[in-house]
Amino acid sequence: RVCAIAAVLLAALCAAEAASVVDHHTVKMHTAFLQAVVDDDFSHWTVAFERADRDGDGKISVGEVGSVFSEHYNLYHKEKPRGEATEAHFVQDAVDFTAMVEQLGWGKDTIMTEEEFLKQMHDYVALKQKERGDLYKIAGNLF
């Protein structure tokens, strides 16, 4: 019985540690993208991309993904108990996304279309989901 209690406490500690490393905004972004996949509706991601595309040419640089993430958060999430998001809330996501696409030979200045961005987002969210396991299912209900 002591072993069972210890196992439960260890599992709770691991879950708490994982949740503390993954920010509220990250969880919201990733769970929203996963829902868009289920619904096959990326219209809110399209609007966020268009808002981040400051010059209106239909393209952004890899270095501007944080802007898409913050625009999406502010557009999609009606309840914002922690206020509006800024790019600062998505620094780690932008760093991780950039590191992932560097494997394609892309850098921060690489220009991408919305279609290219969404393809990379599919890969990025799948990668993070694989790394984090069921965290999004658990944390999505907490945040």
Backbone as CSV, one residue per row, in Angstrom:
resi,resn,N_x,N_y,N_z,CA_x,CA_y,CA_z,C_x,C_y,C_z
1,ARG,0.819,-1.189,0.000,0.000,0.000,0.000,0.872,1.265,0.000
2,VAL,1.942,1.245,0.734,2.864,2.381,0.778,3.457,2.617,-0.610
3,CYS,3.762,1.541,-1.321,4.306,1.673,-2.674,3.289,2.316,-3.615
4,ALA,2.027,1.950,-3.458,0.973,2.531,-4.307,0.829,4.022,-4.039
5,ILE,0.870,4.415,-2.782,0.770,5.839,-2.431,1.983,6.592,-2.965
6,ALA,3.155,6.002,-2.824,4.377,6.628,-3.331,4.311,6.788,-4.847
7,ALA,3.779,5.779,-5.524,3.663,5.850,-6.985,2.721,6.970,-7.409
8,VAL,1.608,7.117,-6.706,0.646,8.176,-7.011,1.277,9.543,-6.763
9,LEU,1.975,9.683,-5.644,2.637,10.960,-5.348,3.712,11.281,-6.366
10,LEU,4.482,10.292,-6.792,5.511,10.501,-7.801,4.882,10.910,-9.128
11,ALA,3.801,10.258,-9.509,3.109,10.610,-10.756,2.577,12.037,-10.688
12,ALA,2.021,12.427,-9.550,1.510,13.792,-9.390,2.639,14.799,-9.446
13,LEU,3.772,14.473,-8.834,4.926,15.369,-8.862,5.438,15.537,-10.285
14,CYS,5.531,14.440,-11.029,5.980,14.513,-12.425,5.022,15.345,-13.269
15,ALA,3.735,15.154,-13.072,2.742,15.932,-13.818,2.838,17.409,-13.461
16,ALA,3.032,17.703,-12.175,3.166,19.103,-11.749,4.421,19.719,-12.336
17,GLU,5.516,18.971,-12.372,6.760,19.481,-12.946,6.577,19.746,-14.433
18,ALA,5.951,18.821,-15.151,5.727,19.011,-16.585,4.834,20.212,-16.832
19,ALA,3.791,20.368,-16.030,2.880,21.495,-16.203,3.560,22.814,-15.894
20,SER,4.509,22.808,-14.954,5.174,24.052,-14.604,6.127,24.500,-15.701
21,VAL,6.609,23.560,-16.496,7.534,23.890,-17.571,6.775,24.404,-18.787
22,VAL,5.562,23.946,-18.987,4.771,24.330,-20.146,3.793,25.426,-19.725
23,ASP,3.954,26.583,-20.304,3.171,27.765,-19.975,1.709,27.625,-20.380
24,HIS,0.865,28.323,-19.656,-0.571,28.422,-19.942,-0.829,28.756,-21.407
25,HIS,-0.127,29.757,-21.933,-0.336,30.192,-23.316,0.050,29.097,-24.306
26,THR,1.119,28.375,-24.006,1.548,27.266,-24.865,0.485,26.183,-24.906
27,VAL,-0.025,25.813,-23.741,-1.054,24.777,-23.678,-2.280,25.205,-24.481
28,LYS,-2.703,26.449,-24.293,-3.869,26.956,-25.028,-3.631,26.920,-26.538
29,MET,-2.439,27.338,-26.968,-2.139,27.352,-28.395,-2.158,25.941,-28.976
30,HIS,-1.474,25.035,-28.301,-1.377,23.676,-28.825,-2.722,22.962,-28.814
31,THR,-3.488,23.118,-27.740,-4.793,22.450,-27.701,-5.746,23.055,-28.737
32,ALA,-5.615,24.351,-28.989,-6.445,24.980,-30.033,-6.069,24.437,-31.414
33,PHE,-4.780,24.225,-31.644,-4.365,23.680,-32.936,-4.854,22.244,-33.087
34,LEU,-4.739,21.464,-32.023,-5.233,20.084,-32.072,-6.738,20.049,-32.339
35,GLN,-7.477,20.996,-31.762,-8.918,21.072,-32.019,-9.186,21.468,-33.473
36,ALA,-8.363,22.362,-34.012,-8.515,22.749,-35.424,-8.303,21.547,-36.340
37,VAL,-7.377,20.674,-35.962,-7.149,19.453,-36.741,-8.397,18.576,-36.702
38,VAL,-8.940,18.382,-35.509,-10.149,17.557,-35.348,-11.305,18.148,-36.158
39,ASP,-11.487,19.458,-36.044,-12.599,20.139,-36.721,-12.325,20.403,-38.199
40,ASP,-11.080,20.217,-38.617,-10.644,20.582,-39.971,-11.051,22.023,-40.282
41,ASP,-10.763,22.893,-39.322,-11.109,24.313,-39.459,-9.950,25.157,-38.938
42,PHE,-9.200,25.706,-39.857,-8.038,26.526,-39.516,-8.300,27.999,-39.789
43,SER,-9.588,28.360,-39.896,-9.927,29.744,-40.245,-9.366,30.745,-39.235
44,HIS,-9.382,30.406,-37.955,-8.845,31.323,-36.942,-7.330,31.431,-37.055
45,TRP,-6.673,30.381,-37.516,-5.231,30.446,-37.761,-4.945,31.315,-38.985
46,THR,-5.839,31.252,-39.978,-5.697,32.109,-41.159,-5.772,33.582,-40.760
47,VAL,-6.755,33.931,-39.949,-6.905,35.322,-39.505,-5.674,35.754,-38.707
48,ALA,-5.190,34.895,-37.816,-4.005,35.224,-37.018,-2.788,35.436,-37.912
49,PHE,-2.633,34.579,-38.923,-1.524,34.720,-39.864,-1.640,36.054,-40.605
50,GLU,-2.838,36.372,-41.066,-3.054,37.632,-41.795,-2.751,38.846,-40.918
51,ARG,-3.100,38.785,-39.643,-2.810,39.890,-38.722,-1.310,40.025,-38.487
52,ALA,-0.607,38.903,-38.437,0.848,38.929,-38.230,1.583,39.379,-39.482
53,ASP,0.956,39.240,-40.630,1.540,39.641,-41.918,1.387,41.153,-42.061
54,ARG,2.306,41.880,-41.476,2.208,43.341,-41.370,2.171,44.066,-42.717
55,ASP,2.864,43.527,-43.731,2.870,44.218,-45.024,1.815,43.691,-45.989
56,GLY,1.063,42.680,-45.566,-0.056,42.190,-46.363,0.322,41.452,-47.633
57,ASP,1.542,40.923,-47.698,1.956,40.215,-48.915,1.674,38.716,-48.876
58,GLY,1.018,38.242,-47.794,0.683,36.826,-47.693,1.827,35.965,-47.195
59,LYS,2.866,36.602,-46.658,4.038,35.865,-46.193,4.565,36.496,-44.909
60,ILE,5.186,35.647,-44.091,5.899,36.129,-42.914,7.232,35.392,-42.846
61,SER,8.134,35.911,-42.045,9.392,35.199,-41.825,9.208,34.226,-40.662
62,VAL,10.070,33.240,-40.614,10.052,32.291,-39.505,10.189,33.048,-38.179
63,GLY,10.975,34.103,-38.184,11.179,34.904,-36.987,9.937,35.614,-36.485
64,GLU,8.865,35.622,-37.271,7.619,36.286,-36.885,6.543,35.325,-36.366
65,VAL,6.892,34.056,-36.168,5.860,33.107,-35.737,5.274,33.465,-34.375
66,GLY,6.060,34.060,-33.509,5.543,34.467,-32.204,4.379,35.428,-32.329
67,SER,4.414,36.243,-33.372,3.319,37.171,-33.631,2.052,36.417,-34.034
68,VAL,2.195,35.376,-34.842,1.029,34.559,-35.213,0.458,33.906,-33.956
69,PHE,1.336,33.387,-33.113,0.878,32.718,-31.894,0.108,33.680,-30.992
70,SER,0.632,34.873,-30.784,-0.060,35.828,-29.897,-1.345,36.345,-30.541
71,GLU,-1.321,36.598,-31.842,-2.543,37.026,-32.536,-3.619,35.955,-32.419
72,HIS,-3.217,34.703,-32.578,-4.183,33.607,-32.489,-4.782,33.533,-31.091
73,TYR,-3.942,33.606,-30.084,-4.429,33.529,-28.709,-5.476,34.610,-28.452
74,ASN,-5.164,35.825,-28.836,-6.067,36.948,-28.565,-7.352,36.879,-29.379
75,LEU,-7.289,36.293,-30.551,-8.461,36.135,-31.411,-9.339,34.962,-30.960
76,TYR,-8.726,33.850,-30.707,-9.440,32.590,-30.500,-9.994,32.427,-29.094
77,HIS,-9.245,32.804,-28.109,-9.634,32.561,-26.719,-10.438,33.741,-26.191
78,LYS,-11.726,33.514,-26.014,-12.635,34.582,-25.576,-12.374,34.958,-24.122
79,GLU,-12.133,33.948,-23.290,-11.838,34.205,-21.882,-10.326,34.271,-21.726
80,LYS,-9.848,35.383,-21.218,-8.413,35.586,-21.040,-8.140,35.990,-19.591
81,PRO,-8.199,35.010,-18.679,-8.019,35.346,-17.268,-6.655,35.965,-16.967
82,ARG,-5.709,35.749,-17.848,-4.370,36.319,-17.655,-4.121,37.499,-18.583
83,GLY,-5.184,37.997,-19.216,-5.062,39.158,-20.095,-4.662,38.796,-21.510
84,GLU,-4.493,39.827,-22.306,-4.084,39.653,-23.701,-2.674,39.061,-23.766
85,ALA,-2.434,38.273,-24.788,-1.104,37.695,-24.991,-0.257,38.624,-25.846
86,THR,1.036,38.565,-25.625,2.004,39.262,-26.473,2.989,38.214,-26.990
87,GLU,3.845,38.631,-27.888,4.846,37.701,-28.396,5.727,37.164,-27.279
88,ALA,5.899,37.942,-26.222,6.735,37.514,-25.095,6.198,36.240,-24.454
89,HIS,4.901,36.018,-24.537,4.312,34.804,-23.972,4.677,33.557,-24.786
90,PHE,5.137,33.754,-25.991,5.390,32.626,-26.891,6.855,32.531,-27.322
91,VAL,7.747,33.117,-26.532,9.172,33.090,-26.893,9.674,31.662,-27.032
92,GLN,9.383,30.812,-26.041,9.887,29.441,-26.113,9.284,28.679,-27.284
93,ASP,8.014,28.895,-27.563,7.403,28.244,-28.730,8.076,28.707,-30.017
94,ALA,8.349,30.003,-30.122,9.007,30.531,-31.322,10.409,29.939,-31.468
95,VAL,11.135,29.838,-30.359,12.477,29.241,-30.382,12.394,27.778,-30.816
96,ASP,11.462,27.034,-30.236,11.320,25.611,-30.566,10.869,25.406,-32.010
97,PHE,9.928,26.233,-32.468,9.460,26.148,-33.850,10.627,26.423,-34.804
98,THR,11.391,27.469,-34.511,12.532,27.838,-35.355,13.568,26.723,-35.383
99,ALA,13.846,26.130,-34.228,14.805,25.020,-34.168,14.330,23.844,-35.016
100,MET,13.018,23.586,-34.996,12.482,22.480,-35.781,12.662,22.740,-37.277
101,VAL,12.321,23.943,-37.742,12.406,24.209,-39.179,13.844,24.422,-39.654
102,GLU,14.764,24.657,-38.716,16.181,24.738,-39.094,16.651,23.427,-39.697
103,GLN,16.004,22.328,-39.306,16.344,21.023,-39.868,15.999,20.949,-41.354
104,LEU,15.146,21.864,-41.812,14.806,21.941,-43.231,15.752,22.885,-43.974
105,GLY,16.662,23.498,-43.218,17.556,24.483,-43.799,16.988,25.888,-43.737
106,TRP,15.895,26.057,-42.985,15.274,27.368,-42.837,15.929,28.112,-41.679
107,GLY,15.976,29.441,-41.779,16.450,30.285,-40.691,15.360,31.259,-40.299
108,LYS,15.669,32.159,-39.363,14.681,33.139,-38.901,14.200,34.048,-40.024
109,ASP,15.049,34.251,-41.042,14.691,35.145,-42.144,14.004,34.425,-43.300
110,THR,13.855,33.117,-43.199,13.175,32.359,-44.251,11.715,32.799,-44.313
111,ILE,11.256,33.076,-45.507,9.885,33.541,-45.726,8.990,32.337,-45.996
112,MET,7.805,32.366,-45.386,6.857,31.274,-45.602,5.456,31.823,-45.829
113,THR,4.707,31.080,-46.595,3.305,31.403,-46.831,2.471,30.805,-45.702
114,GLU,1.202,31.145,-45.680,0.308,30.558,-44.681,0.267,29.036,-44.831
115,GLU,0.220,28.555,-46.041,0.178,27.108,-46.283,1.426,26.434,-45.712
116,GLU,2.585,27.042,-45.943,3.828,26.483,-45.402,3.835,26.555,-43.869
117,PHE,3.350,27.661,-43.336,3.262,27.811,-41.886,2.383,26.715,-41.284
118,LEU,1.197,26.504,-41.856,0.280,25.497,-41.313,0.867,24.092,-41.406
119,LYS,1.568,23.796,-42.497,2.216,22.485,-42.606,3.240,22.319,-41.497
120,GLN,4.036,23.348,-41.259,5.043,23.266,-40.205,4.392,23.217,-38.817
121,MET,3.259,23.892,-38.650,2.543,23.829,-37.373,2.045,22.415,-37.090
122,HIS,1.571,21.730,-38.112,1.161,20.331,-37.935,2.337,19.527,-37.393
123,ASP,3.495,19.704,-38.019,4.683,18.968,-37.597,5.133,19.387,-36.200
124,TYR,5.098,20.691,-35.927,5.540,21.212,-34.642,4.655,20.711,-33.498
125,VAL,3.358,20.819,-33.663,2.445,20.377,-32.608,2.541,18.863,-32.420
126,ALA,2.684,18.117,-33.499,2.846,16.662,-33.387,4.131,16.325,-32.629
127,LEU,5.199,17.044,-32.920,6.468,16.829,-32.221,6.322,17.103,-30.729
128,LYS,5.701,18.226,-30.390,5.529,18.589,-28.986,4.562,17.638,-28.279
129,GLN,3.558,17.186,-28.997,2.607,16.234,-28.413,3.327,14.915,-28.099
130,LYS,4.204,14.513,-28.991,4.976,13.289,-28.764,5.888,13.466,-27.548
131,GLU,6.540,14.628,-27.427,7.429,14.900,-26.297,6.678,14.962,-24.976
132,ARG,5.478,15.524,-25.010,4.752,15.821,-23.776,3.671,14.817,-23.431
133,GLY,3.469,13.847,-24.283,2.498,12.802,-23.989,1.094,13.347,-23.788
134,ASP,0.473,12.936,-22.714,-0.906,13.313,-22.426,-1.037,14.665,-21.730
135,LEU,0.059,15.400,-21.625,0.014,16.671,-20.913,-1.086,17.588,-21.438
136,TYR,-1.265,17.658,-22.754,-2.271,18.567,-23.310,-3.689,18.161,-22.919
137,LYS,-3.933,16.861,-22.822,-5.246,16.405,-22.394,-5.503,16.814,-20.949
138,ILE,-4.494,16.616,-20.106,-4.625,16.929,-18.685,-4.647,18.444,-18.465
139,ALA,-3.633,19.125,-18.972,-3.481,20.561,-18.738,-4.550,21.363,-19.459
140,GLY,-5.022,20.880,-20.597,-6.074,21.598,-21.326,-7.312,21.795,-20.486
141,ASN,-7.591,20.846,-19.606,-8.746,20.966,-18.712,-8.445,21.853,-17.523
142,LEU,-7.183,21.981,-17.146,-6.810,22.806,-16.000,-6.724,24.277,-16.359
143,PHE,-6.229,24.577,-17.556,-6.038,25.965,-17.966,-7.302,26.475,-18.602
